[in-house]
Amino acid sequence: MNRVRSTSGKGTHMSIDFEHVEVKNNENQNRYEVQLDNQVAELTYERHGNRLLLMHTSVPPALEGHGIGGKLAKFALNEARSQQLTVYPYCPYVASYIKRHQEYLDLVAEGERKRVLE
C-alpha cells in the first residue's frame, strides 16, 4: 500500500492513502480534481458538445510522485469513453499518458492522434 505521513497546515500528522484517492468531476469549475491534505490536484477541461478539451494538469509539490496525475487522466478518459466524447489532449501530460496507454487512443480526435504519438 502506498501511504505517506503528511503534516497538515495545523501541525498534525495524517496518513494519506495514495492508491485509493477519489477523483471527482467538479463541473462548476471545469476540472477533475483530487483533494488531499487540504490541497487540490486538478486536470482542467473545456466541454463543447461532444468534444472534451483536456487543458492542464496541476499537482501540488507535496502530492507529486504518487500517480495522482495519472489517476486524473485515467478518470477523465474513462468518463469521455462512457459519454462517447471526442478527446483533444492539449495538456502535454495527458497526451503522454495516452501515448503510454494507447487503449485510449481511439478517443482522441483523428487529427490529434499523430501529435499524441510523436
N, C-alpha and C positions, 0 to 999 in steps of 0.2 A: 504494500500500500504506500502511496506517495503522500506522506503527511509532513508538514513543516510547522514548527512552532514559530509564531509570529508575535510581535509586540504591537498591540493596538495603540491608538492615539492616547489611551488612558493609562498607559504604563502596565497593563495587564497582559499576560501571555495567553494565546489561544492556539489551538492546533487546527490547521487548515488541511482538509482532505481534497487535494487537487484532482484526484481521479474521479470524484463524484460531484464536480461543480455543476450548478444548474445554469443553463443558458436560457435566456428569455428574449422574446421579441418585444422590444419597447417601441410599439408603433407610433406613439406620441412624439418620440424623439428620433424616429427613423434609425434605430440601431438595434443590433443584437447585443446583449450585454451579459456579463458575469459580475456579480457584486460579491466581493470577499474582503473581509477585514477593513470595512469602511472605504474600499477602493473599487473602482469600476474599470473593467476591461471592456472594450467595445469594438464592434465592426459596424461602421455606419453604412447606410444604403439609401438609395432613392428608388422608388417604385413608380413605374409609368406603365399602366395597363398590365400586360403580361410580361413586362421586362423588369428585371431586378438588377440594378446597378450597384455593385459592391465597391464602395469608395475607399475606405480607410480602416485599418485595424490598429488599435492602440491598446497596449497592455502596460500598466504601471510597472516601473522597475522592480518593485518589491514582489511582483507576481510573475515576472518573466522567468522563462526556463522551465515551466511546468506544463506546457502543452495547451495553455488556455487559448492562444491564438488559433491553434488547430481545432479546438473544440468549437470556437466561434464559427470558423469557416465550415466545418462539417455540419453544424446545426443549420446555418444559412443555406447551404447547398441541399441538404435533405428537405428543408422547408420549400425551397424552389422546386425540387422534384415533385413533392406531394401536391404542390399548387400548379404544376405544369408551367413554370415560368422559364423564360429565357434569361440566362445569366450573362452579364457583362462584368468581368472581373477587373475593374480598373485598379483595385488595390493590388500592389505587387505581391504582398504576402498571400492573398487568396489565389492569384494567378500561379504562384509557385506551389501552393498546396494542391491545386488542380493538376499541375504538371506531375506531382508526386503521386496523386490519387486519380488516375485517369478514368476511373469509373464515373467521374463527374463530368468528363469532357463533353458528353452528349448534351449537357445542359447549356453549354457555352454557345453563344451566337456564332454561327458558321464563320463569319468574317473575323472573329476574335480568336479562333482556335489556333491558328498558325502563330500568333503572337504569344499565346499561353505556352506553346510547346517549344519556343525558342530557348 
